[in-house]
Amino acid sequence: MLVLLMVLVFTLILLVAFYLINFLLSIKDMGKNKLSAFECGFVSVGKIQNSFSIHFFIMMLMFVIFDLEIVMFLGILVSDINSMISFIFLMIFIMGGFYMEWWYGKLVWVI
C-alpha cells in the first residue's frame, strides 16, 4: 500500500512539474495569424450563426457514418447472422440517406 501511495505522489509531482515547465518554456505569440480561424475554411465575420455553412456539418456527418460502416464491415468478419442483418440494415439506412441528400440537392458543394 505504501508503494502504491509513493507511486501516486511521484506521478502527481511529475505531472505538475512537466505542466509548469511546458507553461514557462512555451512561446506565447498572440499575433493576427495565431488568433485567426484556420480549421473551418472561412473567416468568420459577425455572428457565428450567420457565417456557418451547413455543408461542413453534412460532410462531417457522412464521415462519421462511414466510420461506423467500417466497424460493421469488421463485424461481418465474425460472420454470424446477427452481424450480417445489422450490416444490411445499416447499408439500407446509408443508401436511403444518400438518396435523400441527393434528392434535396445537399451534395452539391456550393458555398
Gaussian input, Z-matrix of N, CA and C with variables (Angstrom, degrees):
# hf/3-21g

backbone

0 1
 N
 C     1     B1
 C     2     B2     1     A1
 N     3     B3     2     A2     1     D1
 C     4     B4     3     A3     2     D2
 C     5     B5     4     A4     3     D3
 N     6     B6     5     A5     4     D4
 C     7     B7     6     A6     5     D5
 C     8     B8     7     A7     6     D6
 N     9     B9     8     A8     7     D7
 C    10    B10     9     A9     8     D8
 C    11    B11    10    A10     9     D9
 N    12    B12    11    A11    10    D10
 C    13    B13    12    A12    11    D11
 C    14    B14    13    A13    12    D12
 N    15    B15    14    A14    13    D13
 C    16    B16    15    A15    14    D14
 C    17    B17    16    A16    15    D15
 N    18    B18    17    A17    16    D16
 C    19    B19    18    A18    17    D17
 C    20    B20    19    A19    18    D18
 N    21    B21    20    A20    19    D19
 C    22    B22    21    A21    20    D20
 C    23    B23    22    A22    21    D21
 N    24    B24    23    A23    22    D22
 C    25    B25    24    A24    23    D23
 C    26    B26    25    A25    24    D24
 N    27    B27    26    A26    25    D25
 C    28    B28    27    A27    26    D26
 C    29    B29    28    A28    27    D27
 N    30    B30    29    A29    28    D28
 C    31    B31    30    A30    29    D29
 C    32    B32    31    A31    30    D30
 N    33    B33    32    A32    31    D31
 C    34    B34    33    A33    32    D32
 C    35    B35    34    A34    33    D33
 N    36    B36    35    A35    34    D34
 C    37    B37    36    A36    35    D35
 C    38    B38    37    A37    36    D36
 N    39    B39    38    A38    37    D37
 C    40    B40    39    A39    38    D38
 C    41    B41    40    A40    39    D39
 N    42    B42    41    A41    40    D40
 C    43    B43    42    A42    41    D41
 C    44    B44    43    A43    42    D42
 N    45    B45    44    A44    43    D43
 C    46    B46    45    A45    44    D44
 C    47    B47    46    A46    45    D45
 N    48    B48    47    A47    46    D46
 C    49    B49    48    A48    47    D47
 C    50    B50    49    A49    48    D48
 N    51    B51    50    A50    49    D49
 C    52    B52    51    A51    50    D50
 C    53    B53    52    A52    51    D51
 N    54    B54    53    A53    52    D52
 C    55    B55    54    A54    53    D53
 C    56    B56    55    A55    54    D54
 N    57    B57    56    A56    55    D55
 C    58    B58    57    A57    56    D56
 C    59    B59    58    A58    57    D57
 N    60    B60    59    A59    58    D58
 C    61    B61    60    A60    59    D59
 C    62    B62    61    A61    60    D60
 N    63    B63    62    A62    61    D61
 C    64    B64    63    A63    62    D62
 C    65    B65    64    A64    63    D63
 N    66    B66    65    A65    64    D64
 C    67    B67    66    A66    65    D65
 C    68    B68    67    A67    66    D66
 N    69    B69    68    A68    67    D67
 C    70    B70    69    A69    68    D68
 C    71    B71    70    A70    69    D69
 N    72    B72    71    A71    70    D70
 C    73    B73    72    A72    71    D71
 C    74    B74    73    A73    72    D72
 N    75    B75    74    A74    73    D73
 C    76    B76    75    A75    74    D74
 C    77    B77    76    A76    75    D75
 N    78    B78    77    A77    76    D76
 C    79    B79    78    A78    77    D77
 C    80    B80    79    A79    78    D78
 N    81    B81    80    A80    79    D79
 C    82    B82    81    A81    80    D80
 C    83    B83    82    A82    81    D81
 N    84    B84    83    A83    82    D82
 C    85    B85    84    A84    83    D83
 C    86    B86    85    A85    84    D84
 N    87    B87    86    A86    85    D85
 C    88    B88    87    A87    86    D86
 C    89    B89    88    A88    87    D87
 N    90    B90    89    A89    88    D88
 C    91    B91    90    A90    89    D89
 C    92    B92    91    A91    90    D90
 N    93    B93    92    A92    91    D91
 C    94    B94    93    A93    92    D92
 C    95    B95    94    A94    93    D93
 N    96    B96    95    A95    94    D94
 C    97    B97    96    A96    95    D95
 C    98    B98    97    A97    96    D96
 N    99    B99    98    A98    97    D97
 C   100   B100    99    A99    98    D98
 C   101   B101   100   A100    99    D99
 N   102   B102   101   A101   100   D100
 C   103   B103   102   A102   101   D101
 C   104   B104   103   A103   102   D102
 N   105   B105   104   A104   103   D103
 C   106   B106   105   A105   104   D104
 C   107   B107   106   A106   105   D105
 N   108   B108   107   A107   106   D106
 C   109   B109   108   A108   107   D107
 C   110   B110   109   A109   108   D108
 N   111   B111   110   A110   109   D109
 C   112   B112   111   A111   110   D110
 C   113   B113   112   A112   111   D111
 N   114   B114   113   A113   112   D112
 C   115   B115   114   A114   113   D113
 C   116   B116   115   A115   114   D114
 N   117   B117   116   A116   115   D115
 C   118   B118   117   A117   116   D116
 C   119   B119   118   A118   117   D117
 N   120   B120   119   A119   118   D118
 C   121   B121   120   A120   119   D119
 C   122   B122   121   A121   120   D120
 N   123   B123   122   A122   121   D121
 C   124   B124   123   A123   122   D122
 C   125   B125   124   A124   123   D123
 N   126   B126   125   A125   124   D124
 C   127   B127   126   A126   125   D125
 C   128   B128   127   A127   126   D126
 N   129   B129   128   A128   127   D127
 C   130   B130   129   A129   128   D128
 C   131   B131   130   A130   129   D129
 N   132   B132   131   A131   130   D130
 C   133   B133   132   A132   131   D131
 C   134   B134   133   A133   132   D132
 N   135   B135   134   A134   133   D133
 C   136   B136   135   A135   134   D134
 C   137   B137   136   A136   135   D135
 N   138   B138   137   A137   136   D136
 C   139   B139   138   A138   137   D137
 C   140   B140   139   A139   138   D138
 N   141   B141   140   A140   139   D139
 C   142   B142   141   A141   140   D140
 C   143   B143   142   A142   141   D141
 N   144   B144   143   A143   142   D142
 C   145   B145   144   A144   143   D143
 C   146   B146   145   A145   144   D144
 N   147   B147   146   A146   145   D145
 C   148   B148   147   A147   146   D146
 C   149   B149   148   A148   147   D147
 N   150   B150   149   A149   148   D148
 C   151   B151   150   A150   149   D149
 C   152   B152   151   A151   150   D150
 N   153   B153   152   A152   151   D151
 C   154   B154   153   A153   152   D152
 C   155   B155   154   A154   153   D153
 N   156   B156   155   A155   154   D154
 C   157   B157   156   A156   155   D155
 C   158   B158   157   A157   156   D156
 N   159   B159   158   A158   157   D157
 C   160   B160   159   A159   158   D158
 C   161   B161   160   A160   159   D159
 N   162   B162   161   A161   160   D160
 C   163   B163   162   A162   161   D161
 C   164   B164   163   A163   162   D162
 N   165   B165   164   A164   163   D163
 C   166   B166   165   A165   164   D164
 C   167   B167   166   A166   165   D165
 N   168   B168   167   A167   166   D166
 C   169   B169   168   A168   167   D167
 C   170   B170   169   A169   168   D168
 N   171   B171   170   A170   169   D169
 C   172   B172   171   A171   170   D170
 C   173   B173   172   A172   171   D171
 N   174   B174   173   A173   172   D172
 C   175   B175   174   A174   173   D173
 C   176   B176   175   A175   174   D174
 N   177   B177   176   A176   175   D175
 C   178   B178   177   A177   176   D176
 C   179   B179   178   A178   177   D177
 N   180   B180   179   A179   178   D178
 C   181   B181   180   A180   179   D179
 C   182   B182   181   A181   180   D180
 N   183   B183   182   A182   181   D181
 C   184   B184   183   A183   182   D182
 C   185   B185   184   A184   183   D183
 N   186   B186   185   A185   184   D184
 C   187   B187   186   A186   185   D185
 C   188   B188   187   A187   186   D186
 N   189   B189   188   A188   187   D187
 C   190   B190   189   A189   188   D188
 C   191   B191   190   A190   189   D189
 N   192   B192   191   A191   190   D190
 C   193   B193   192   A192   191   D191
 C   194   B194   193   A193   192   D192
 N   195   B195   194   A194   193   D193
 C   196   B196   195   A195   194   D194
 C   197   B197   196   A196   195   D195
 N   198   B198   197   A197   196   D196
 C   199   B199   198   A198   197   D197
 C   200   B200   199   A199   198   D198
 N   201   B201   200   A200   199   D199
 C   202   B202   201   A201   200   D200
 C   203   B203   202   A202   201   D201
 N   204   B204   203   A203   202   D202
 C   205   B205   204   A204   203   D203
 C   206   B206   205   A205   204   D204
 N   207   B207   206   A206   205   D205
 C   208   B208   207   A207   206   D206
 C   209   B209   208   A208   207   D207
 N   210   B210   209   A209   208   D208
 C   211   B211   210   A210   209   D209
 C   212   B212   211   A211   210   D210
 N   213   B213   212   A212   211   D211
 C   214   B214   213   A213   212   D212
 C   215   B215   214   A214   213   D213
 N   216   B216   215   A215   214   D214
 C   217   B217   216   A216   215   D215
 C   218   B218   217   A217   216   D216
 N   219   B219   218   A218   217   D217
 C   220   B220   219   A219   218   D218
 C   221   B221   220   A220   219   D219
 N   222   B222   221   A221   220   D220
 C   223   B223   222   A222   221   D221
 C   224   B224   223   A223   222   D222
 N   225   B225   224   A224   223   D223
 C   226   B226   225   A225   224   D224
 C   227   B227   226   A226   225   D225
 N   228   B228   227   A227   226   D226
 C   229   B229   228   A228   227   D227
 C   230   B230   229   A229   228   D228
 N   231   B231   230   A230   229   D229
 C   232   B232   231   A231   230   D230
 C   233   B233   232   A232   231   D231
 N   234   B234   233   A233   232   D232
 C   235   B235   234   A234   233   D233
 C   236   B236   235   A235   234   D234
 N   237   B237   236   A236   235   D235
 C   238   B238   237   A237   236   D236
 C   239   B239   238   A238   237   D237
 N   240   B240   239   A239   238   D238
 C   241   B241   240   A240   239   D239
 C   242   B242   241   A241   240   D240
 N   243   B243   242   A242   241   D241
 C   244   B244   243   A243   242   D242
 C   245   B245   244   A244   243   D243
 N   246   B246   245   A245   244   D244
 C   247   B247   246   A246   245   D245
 C   248   B248   247   A247   246   D246
 N   249   B249   248   A248   247   D247
 C   250   B250   249   A249   248   D248
 C   251   B251   250   A250   249   D249
 N   252   B252   251   A251   250   D250
 C   253   B253   252   A252   251   D251
 C   254   B254   253   A253   252   D252
 N   255   B255   254   A254   253   D253
 C   256   B256   255   A255   254   D254
 C   257   B257   256   A256   255   D255
 N   258   B258   257   A257   256   D256
 C   259   B259   258   A258   257   D257
 C   260   B260   259   A259   258   D258
 N   261   B261   260   A260   259   D259
 C   262   B262   261   A261   260   D260
 C   263   B263   262   A262   261   D261
 N   264   B264   263   A263   262   D262
 C   265   B265   264   A264   263   D263
 C   266   B266   265   A265   264   D264
 N   267   B267   266   A266   265   D265
 C   268   B268   267   A267   266   D266
 C   269   B269   268   A268   267   D267
 N   270   B270   269   A269   268   D268
 C   271   B271   270   A270   269   D269
 C   272   B272   271   A271   270   D270
 N   273   B273   272   A272   271   D271
 C   274   B274   273   A273   272   D272
 C   275   B275   274   A274   273   D273
 N   276   B276   275   A275   274   D274
 C   277   B277   276   A276   275   D275
 C   278   B278   277   A277   276   D276
 N   279   B279   278   A278   277   D277
 C   280   B280   279   A279   278   D278
 C   281   B281   280   A280   279   D279
 N   282   B282   281   A281   280   D280
 C   283   B283   282   A282   281   D281
 C   284   B284   283   A283   282   D282
 N   285   B285   284   A284   283   D283
 C   286   B286   285   A285   284   D284
 C   287   B287   286   A286   285   D285
 N   288   B288   287   A287   286   D286
 C   289   B289   288   A288   287   D287
 C   290   B290   289   A289   288   D288
 N   291   B291   290   A290   289   D289
 C   292   B292   291   A291   290   D290
 C   293   B293   292   A292   291   D291
 N   294   B294   293   A293   292   D292
 C   295   B295   294   A294   293   D293
 C   296   B296   295   A295   294   D294
 N   297   B297   296   A296   295   D295
 C   298   B298   297   A297   296   D296
 C   299   B299   298   A298   297   D297
 N   300   B300   299   A299   298   D298
 C   301   B301   300   A300   299   D299
 C   302   B302   301   A301   300   D300
 N   303   B303   302   A302   301   D301
 C   304   B304   303   A303   302   D302
 C   305   B305   304   A304   303   D303
 N   306   B306   305   A305   304   D304
 C   307   B307   306   A306   305   D305
 C   308   B308   307   A307   306   D306
 N   309   B309   308   A308   307   D307
 C   310   B310   309   A309   308   D308
 C   311   B311   310   A310   309   D309
 N   312   B312   311   A311   310   D310
 C   313   B313   312   A312   311   D311
 C   314   B314   313   A313   312   D312
 N   315   B315   314   A314   313   D313
 C   316   B316   315   A315   314   D314
 C   317   B317   316   A316   315   D315
 N   318   B318   317   A317   316   D316
 C   319   B319   318   A318   317   D317
 C   320   B320   319   A319   318   D318
 N   321   B321   320   A320   319   D319
 C   322   B322   321   A321   320   D320
 C   323   B323   322   A322   321   D321
 N   324   B324   323   A323   322   D322
 C   325   B325   324   A324   323   D323
 C   326   B326   325   A325   324   D324
 N   327   B327   326   A326   325   D325
 C   328   B328   327   A327   326   D326
 C   329   B329   328   A328   327   D327
 N   330   B330   329   A329   328   D328
 C   331   B331   330   A330   329   D329
 C   332   B332   331   A331   330   D330

   B1=1.4524
   B2=1.5173
   B3=1.3308
   B4=1.4540
   B5=1.5274
   B6=1.3459
   B7=1.4634
   B8=1.5230
   B9=1.3218
   B10=1.4676
   B11=1.5258
   B12=1.3078
   B13=1.4615
   B14=1.5282
   B15=1.3232
   B16=1.4673
   B17=1.5281
   B18=1.3229
   B19=1.4600
   B20=1.5252
   B21=1.3218
   B22=1.4542
   B23=1.5299
   B24=1.3080
   B25=1.4678
   B26=1.5265
   B27=1.3287
   B28=1.4598
   B29=1.5244
   B30=1.3253
   B31=1.4614
   B32=1.5234
   B33=1.3166
   B34=1.4627
   B35=1.5237
   B36=1.3266
   B37=1.4655
   B38=1.5216
   B39=1.3249
   B40=1.4596
   B41=1.5237
   B42=1.3203
   B43=1.4595
   B44=1.5240
   B45=1.3182
   B46=1.4632
   B47=1.5233
   B48=1.3185
   B49=1.4665
   B50=1.5235
   B51=1.3258
   B52=1.4647
   B53=1.5250
   B54=1.3252
   B55=1.4565
   B56=1.5276
   B57=1.3288
   B58=1.4589
   B59=1.5283
   B60=1.3235
   B61=1.4658
   B62=1.5206
   B63=1.3260
   B64=1.4575
   B65=1.5269
   B66=1.3091
   B67=1.4605
   B68=1.5269
   B69=1.3241
   B70=1.4623
   B71=1.5230
   B72=1.3111
   B73=1.4609
   B74=1.5293
   B75=1.3199
   B76=1.4568
   B77=1.5262
   B78=1.3240
   B79=1.4661
   B80=1.5141
   B81=1.3144
   B82=1.4578
   B83=1.5225
   B84=1.3214
   B85=1.4560
   B86=1.5173
   B87=1.3142
   B88=1.4595
   B89=1.5223
   B90=1.3132
   B91=1.4550
   B92=1.5183
   B93=1.3235
   B94=1.4701
   B95=1.5263
   B96=1.3152
   B97=1.4647
   B98=1.5265
   B99=1.3105
   B100=1.4650
   B101=1.5260
   B102=1.3177
   B103=1.4622
   B104=1.5299
   B105=1.3198
   B106=1.4667
   B107=1.5237
   B108=1.3358
   B109=1.4662
   B110=1.5191
   B111=1.3264
   B112=1.4606
   B113=1.5156
   B114=1.3075
   B115=1.4544
   B116=1.5203
   B117=1.3224
   B118=1.4559
   B119=1.5229
   B120=1.3133
   B121=1.4485
   B122=1.5090
   B123=1.2879
   B124=1.4573
   B125=1.5231
   B126=1.3097
   B127=1.4538
   B128=1.5218
   B129=1.3168
   B130=1.4557
   B131=1.5224
   B132=1.3198
   B133=1.4487
   B134=1.5146
   B135=1.2988
   B136=1.4547
   B137=1.5128
   B138=1.3184
   B139=1.4592
   B140=1.5212
   B141=1.3144
   B142=1.4629
   B143=1.5230
   B144=1.3218
   B145=1.4573
   B146=1.5247
   B147=1.3158
   B148=1.4575
   B149=1.5174
   B150=1.3309
   B151=1.4581
   B152=1.5282
   B153=1.3219
   B154=1.4596
   B155=1.5197
   B156=1.3144
   B157=1.4529
   B158=1.5256
   B159=1.3057
   B160=1.4572
   B161=1.5325
   B162=1.3313
   B163=1.4616
   B164=1.5299
   B165=1.3361
   B166=1.4582
   B167=1.5238
   B168=1.3102
   B169=1.4584
   B170=1.5295
   B171=1.3201
   B172=1.4621
   B173=1.5257
   B174=1.3352
   B175=1.4627
   B176=1.5238
   B177=1.3334
   B178=1.4615
   B179=1.5289
   B180=1.3217
   B181=1.4627
   B182=1.5239
   B183=1.3385
   B184=1.4620
   B185=1.5272
   B186=1.3301
   B187=1.4589
   B188=1.5268
   B189=1.3277
   B190=1.4682
   B191=1.5284
   B192=1.3259
   B193=1.4647
   B194=1.5230
   B195=1.3493
   B196=1.4585
   B197=1.5204
   B198=1.3292
   B199=1.4650
   B200=1.5191
   B201=1.3276
   B202=1.4653
   B203=1.5219
   B204=1.3112
   B205=1.4599
   B206=1.5341
   B207=1.3112
   B208=1.4637
   B209=1.5279
   B210=1.3247
   B211=1.4650
   B212=1.5219
   B213=1.3369
   B214=1.4634
   B215=1.5333
   B216=1.3363
   B217=1.4599
   B218=1.5241
   B219=1.3111
   B220=1.4594
   B221=1.5286
   B222=1.3350
   B223=1.4588
   B224=1.5206
   B225=1.3217
   B226=1.4668
   B227=1.5291
   B228=1.3230
   B229=1.4619
   B230=1.5180
   B231=1.3261
   B232=1.4591
   B233=1.5252
   B234=1.3067
   B235=1.4665
   B236=1.5235
   B237=1.3108
   B238=1.4542
   B239=1.5257
   B240=1.2862
   B241=1.4619
   B242=1.5289
   B243=1.3335
   B244=1.4648
   B245=1.5190
   B246=1.3334
   B247=1.4592
   B248=1.5251
   B249=1.3237
   B250=1.4655
   B251=1.5234
   B252=1.3120
   B253=1.4715
   B254=1.5203
   B255=1.3264
   B256=1.4603
   B257=1.5214
   B258=1.3312
   B259=1.4552
   B260=1.5260
   B261=1.3126
   B262=1.4755
   B263=1.5244
   B264=1.3312
   B265=1.4637
   B266=1.5235
   B267=1.3257
   B268=1.4572
   B269=1.5233
   B270=1.3310
   B271=1.4654
   B272=1.5280
   B273=1.3311
   B274=1.4714
   B275=1.5233
   B276=1.3288
   B277=1.4570
   B278=1.5285
   B279=1.3390
   B280=1.4649
   B281=1.5199
   B282=1.3150
   B283=1.4663
   B284=1.5267
   B285=1.3192
   B286=1.4682
   B287=1.5159
   B288=1.3307
   B289=1.4586
   B290=1.5144
   B291=1.3337
   B292=1.4605
   B293=1.5268
   B294=1.3164
   B295=1.4607
   B296=1.5344
   B297=1.3291
   B298=1.4621
   B299=1.5297
   B300=1.3296
   B301=1.4613
   B302=1.5243
   B303=1.3206
   B304=1.4621
   B305=1.5288
   B306=1.3229
   B307=1.4638
   B308=1.5308
   B309=1.3283
   B310=1.4618
   B311=1.5296
   B312=1.3173
   B313=1.4668
   B314=1.5157
   B315=1.3145
   B316=1.4618
   B317=1.5180
   B318=1.3031
   B319=1.4561
   B320=1.5263
   B321=1.3255
   B322=1.4516
   B323=1.5263
   B324=1.3392
   B325=1.4610
   B326=1.5307
   B327=1.3085
   B328=1.4671
   B329=1.5090
   B330=1.3230
   B331=1.4730
   B332=1.5072
   A1=111.05
   A2=115.89
   A3=120.66
   A4=110.83
   A5=115.77
   A6=119.68
   A7=110.28
   A8=117.56
   A9=121.19
   A10=111.14
   A11=117.14
   A12=121.29
   A13=110.86
   A14=117.27
   A15=120.49
   A16=111.18
   A17=117.67
   A18=121.01
   A19=110.51
   A20=117.38
   A21=121.51
   A22=111.25
   A23=117.44
   A24=121.14
   A25=110.33
   A26=117.17
   A27=120.56
   A28=111.44
   A29=117.00
   A30=121.05
   A31=110.98
   A32=117.38
   A33=120.08
   A34=111.77
   A35=117.74
   A36=120.49
   A37=110.70
   A38=116.96
   A39=121.29
   A40=111.49
   A41=116.66
   A42=121.26
   A43=111.12
   A44=117.56
   A45=121.31
   A46=110.27
   A47=117.46
   A48=120.65
   A49=110.87
   A50=117.79
   A51=120.24
   A52=111.61
   A53=116.80
   A54=119.88
   A55=110.79
   A56=117.47
   A57=120.43
   A58=111.57
   A59=117.13
   A60=119.91
   A61=110.59
   A62=117.11
   A63=121.09
   A64=110.80
   A65=117.73
   A66=121.59
   A67=110.94
   A68=117.05
   A69=119.89
   A70=112.88
   A71=118.12
   A72=120.97
   A73=113.95
   A74=118.07
   A75=119.67
   A76=111.07
   A77=115.14
   A78=121.44
   A79=107.68
   A80=115.41
   A81=120.85
   A82=108.91
   A83=116.43
   A84=122.27
   A85=108.36
   A86=117.61
   A87=121.82
   A88=110.81
   A89=115.73
   A90=119.92
   A91=111.88
   A92=114.97
   A93=120.66
   A94=111.79
   A95=116.83
   A96=119.51
   A97=111.84
   A98=117.45
   A99=120.56
   A100=111.41
   A101=116.95
   A102=120.56
   A103=113.09
   A104=118.33
   A105=120.04
   A106=110.81
   A107=115.39
   A108=121.16
   A109=108.63
   A110=116.83
   A111=119.68
   A112=113.56
   A113=119.48
   A114=120.57
   A115=113.05
   A116=117.70
   A117=119.34
   A118=112.75
   A119=120.10
   A120=121.32
   A121=114.34
   A122=119.32
   A123=121.65
   A124=109.00
   A125=115.79
   A126=121.11
   A127=107.41
   A128=116.38
   A129=119.05
   A130=109.62
   A131=115.80
   A132=122.65
   A133=106.80
   A134=117.68
   A135=120.71
   A136=110.76
   A137=114.90
   A138=119.73
   A139=110.50
   A140=115.96
   A141=120.57
   A142=111.08
   A143=118.69
   A144=120.58
   A145=111.15
   A146=117.63
   A147=120.86
   A148=112.27
   A149=118.05
   A150=120.24
   A151=113.44
   A152=118.91
   A153=120.96
   A154=110.40
   A155=116.20
   A156=121.57
   A157=109.19
   A158=117.57
   A159=121.73
   A160=111.68
   A161=117.51
   A162=120.46
   A163=111.28
   A164=117.58
   A165=119.48
   A166=110.10
   A167=117.19
   A168=121.71
   A169=111.09
   A170=117.53
   A171=121.48
   A172=110.33
   A173=117.21
   A174=119.70
   A175=111.30
   A176=117.27
   A177=120.05
   A178=110.22
   A179=117.30
   A180=120.01
   A181=111.32
   A182=116.65
   A183=118.71
   A184=110.92
   A185=117.70
   A186=120.82
   A187=110.52
   A188=117.40
   A189=120.85
   A190=110.15
   A191=117.50
   A192=120.58
   A193=110.51
   A194=117.79
   A195=119.11
   A196=111.81
   A197=117.87
   A198=119.01
   A199=110.69
   A200=116.85
   A201=119.75
   A202=111.06
   A203=116.74
   A204=120.00
   A205=110.53
   A206=117.61
   A207=120.50
   A208=110.18
   A209=117.02
   A210=120.20
   A211=110.00
   A212=116.96
   A213=119.57
   A214=110.86
   A215=117.80
   A216=119.39
   A217=110.75
   A218=116.70
   A219=119.51
   A220=110.89
   A221=116.95
   A222=119.82
   A223=112.57
   A224=116.60
   A225=119.57
   A226=110.17
   A227=117.03
   A228=119.43
   A229=111.83
   A230=116.67
   A231=120.03
   A232=109.29
   A233=116.43
   A234=126.32
   A235=114.35
   A236=116.60
   A237=117.80
   A238=108.10
   A239=117.27
   A240=121.53
   A241=111.65
   A242=117.87
   A243=119.99
   A244=112.25
   A245=117.10
   A246=119.17
   A247=110.90
   A248=117.56
   A249=120.55
   A250=110.67
   A251=117.50
   A252=120.85
   A253=110.72
   A254=117.82
   A255=119.79
   A256=111.31
   A257=118.09
   A258=120.63
   A259=111.22
   A260=117.27
   A261=120.10
   A262=110.30
   A263=117.63
   A264=119.90
   A265=111.76
   A266=117.14
   A267=120.21
   A268=111.18
   A269=117.22
   A270=120.06
   A271=111.11
   A272=117.34
   A273=119.97
   A274=110.23
   A275=116.97
   A276=121.84
   A277=111.05
   A278=117.21
   A279=120.64
   A280=110.95
   A281=117.71
   A282=120.14
   A283=111.65
   A284=116.52
   A285=119.53
   A286=112.09
   A287=116.70
   A288=120.47
   A289=112.39
   A290=116.98
   A291=119.49
   A292=111.47
   A293=116.95
   A294=119.31
   A295=110.34
   A296=115.90
   A297=119.02
   A298=111.04
   A299=118.30
   A300=120.70
   A301=110.86
   A302=117.33
   A303=120.09
   A304=110.63
   A305=117.51
   A306=122.28
   A307=111.20
   A308=117.41
   A309=121.16
   A310=113.00
   A311=118.21
   A312=121.73
   A313=114.15
   A314=118.23
   A315=120.94
   A316=112.61
   A317=119.15
   A318=121.01
   A319=111.76
   A320=118.77
   A321=121.81
   A322=107.71
   A323=116.30
   A324=120.67
   A325=109.24
   A326=116.37
   A327=122.21
   A328=107.55
   A329=115.67
   A330=119.77
   A331=108.95
   D1=-37.61
   D2=-179.90
   D3=-67.02
   D4=-37.31
   D5=179.39
   D6=-65.88
   D7=-41.21
   D8=178.56
   D9=-63.42
   D10=-40.56
   D11=178.11
   D12=-66.12
   D13=-39.13
   D14=178.20
   D15=-66.44
   D16=-40.03
   D17=177.73
   D18=-64.90
   D19=-41.20
   D20=178.82
   D21=-63.47
   D22=-45.34
   D23=179.27
   D24=-64.95
   D25=-43.75
   D26=178.27
   D27=-61.68
   D28=-40.45
   D29=178.92
   D30=-64.52
   D31=-43.99
   D32=178.76
   D33=-64.70
   D34=-40.76
   D35=177.52
   D36=-63.61
   D37=-42.89
   D38=177.89
   D39=-63.37
   D40=-41.20
   D41=179.15
   D42=-62.03
   D43=-46.88
   D44=179.86
   D45=-65.83
   D46=-39.40
   D47=-179.92
   D48=-64.71
   D49=-46.16
   D50=179.01
   D51=-63.90
   D52=-38.36
   D53=179.18
   D54=-64.63
   D55=-43.75
   D56=-179.75
   D57=-67.98
   D58=-40.06
   D59=177.42
   D60=-63.06
   D61=-42.69
   D62=178.44
   D63=-63.52
   D64=-41.22
   D65=-179.42
   D66=-66.62
   D67=-41.01
   D68=-177.60
   D69=-74.38
   D70=-32.44
   D71=-176.78
   D72=-91.09
   D73=-10.33
   D74=-177.02
   D75=-73.93
   D76=150.05
   D77=179.18
   D78=-90.44
   D79=124.91
   D80=-178.84
   D81=-106.48
   D82=94.61
   D83=-179.60
   D84=-110.84
   D85=114.19
   D86=-178.88
   D87=-106.71
   D88=49.20
   D89=179.61
   D90=-80.49
   D91=-177.35
   D92=-178.13
   D93=-64.75
   D94=-41.42
   D95=-179.05
   D96=-69.24
   D97=-31.71
   D98=-178.83
   D99=-72.15
   D100=-32.71
   D101=-177.08
   D102=-92.32
   D103=-5.97
   D104=-176.97
   D105=-80.64
   D106=156.90
   D107=178.09
   D108=-80.12
   D109=130.45
   D110=-178.50
   D111=-128.81
   D112=-15.22
   D113=-175.45
   D114=-88.53
   D115=-27.51
   D116=-170.83
   D117=-87.01
   D118=-12.92
   D119=176.08
   D120=91.88
   D121=-3.19
   D122=177.07
   D123=-149.03
   D124=156.46
   D125=179.58
   D126=-89.20
   D127=125.03
   D128=-178.57
   D129=-83.17
   D130=124.17
   D131=178.51
   D132=-121.70
   D133=126.94
   D134=-179.17
   D135=84.76
   D136=-150.26
   D137=-179.53
   D138=-72.52
   D139=147.91
   D140=-178.70
   D141=-69.12
   D142=-27.00
   D143=179.75
   D144=-67.06
   D145=-28.75
   D146=-178.70
   D147=-81.19
   D148=-28.33
   D149=-172.76
   D150=-101.41
   D151=-1.03
   D152=-177.95
   D153=-82.71
   D154=129.75
   D155=178.50
   D156=-98.74
   D157=130.65
   D158=-177.31
   D159=-70.88
   D160=-18.39
   D161=-179.21
   D162=-64.68
   D163=-36.28
   D164=176.90
   D165=-63.22
   D166=-40.63
   D167=-179.73
   D168=-66.23
   D169=-41.20
   D170=-179.94
   D171=-64.97
   D172=-42.25
   D173=178.92
   D174=-65.36
   D175=-34.66
   D176=177.30
   D177=-66.84
   D178=-40.89
   D179=178.60
   D180=-64.08
   D181=-40.21
   D182=178.30
   D183=-65.34
   D184=-35.79
   D185=176.80
   D186=-62.86
   D187=-43.04
   D188=179.57
   D189=-64.96
   D190=-40.52
   D191=179.41
   D192=-64.16
   D193=-40.29
   D194=178.58
   D195=-68.48
   D196=-31.13
   D197=173.50
   D198=-63.44
   D199=-41.84
   D200=176.97
   D201=-65.11
   D202=-34.63
   D203=179.33
   D204=-65.50
   D205=-37.49
   D206=177.91
   D207=-64.86
   D208=-39.03
   D209=176.33
   D210=-62.52
   D211=-38.48
   D212=179.00
   D213=-68.83
   D214=-33.11
   D215=174.00
   D216=-61.83
   D217=-39.19
   D218=177.58
   D219=-66.50
   D220=-29.98
   D221=176.45
   D222=-67.62
   D223=-28.48
   D224=178.46
   D225=-69.29
   D226=-27.32
   D227=177.82
   D228=-60.61
   D229=-27.32
   D230=176.05
   D231=-70.22
   D232=-32.50
   D233=172.82
   D234=61.65
   D235=43.59
   D236=167.22
   D237=-102.42
   D238=168.26
   D239=-171.72
   D240=-70.60
   D241=-30.82
   D242=-179.93
   D243=-66.45
   D244=-40.85
   D245=178.79
   D246=-69.14
   D247=-33.64
   D248=178.28
   D249=-67.53
   D250=-42.99
   D251=179.43
   D252=-65.59
   D253=-42.99
   D254=179.26
   D255=-66.79
   D256=-34.45
   D257=175.84
   D258=-65.87
   D259=-41.19
   D260=179.02
   D261=-64.50
   D262=-42.41
   D263=176.83
   D264=-62.64
   D265=-39.84
   D266=178.79
   D267=-65.67
   D268=-40.39
   D269=179.03
   D270=-66.07
   D271=-38.88
   D272=176.35
   D273=-63.15
   D274=-41.40
   D275=178.50
   D276=-63.62
   D277=-43.88
   D278=-179.15
   D279=-66.96
   D280=-44.69
   D281=179.65
   D282=-64.91
   D283=-37.85
   D284=175.75
   D285=-64.48
   D286=-39.64
   D287=177.56
   D288=-66.18
   D289=-41.36
   D290=177.66
   D291=-66.41
   D292=-39.02
   D293=177.61
   D294=-63.10
   D295=-41.36
   D296=179.76
   D297=-66.37
   D298=-41.16
   D299=177.16
   D300=-64.91
   D301=-39.55
   D302=177.93
   D303=-66.54
   D304=-41.20
   D305=-178.45
   D306=-62.31
   D307=-41.75
   D308=-179.42
   D309=-85.53
   D310=-0.62
   D311=176.31
   D312=76.02
   D313=26.12
   D314=-178.49
   D315=-84.77
   D316=-11.46
   D317=-179.96
   D318=-88.14
   D319=-3.87
   D320=176.43
   D321=-79.72
   D322=122.64
   D323=-173.62
   D324=-89.70
   D325=83.73
   D326=177.33
   D327=-126.16
   D328=123.51
   D329=-179.59
   D330=-104.85

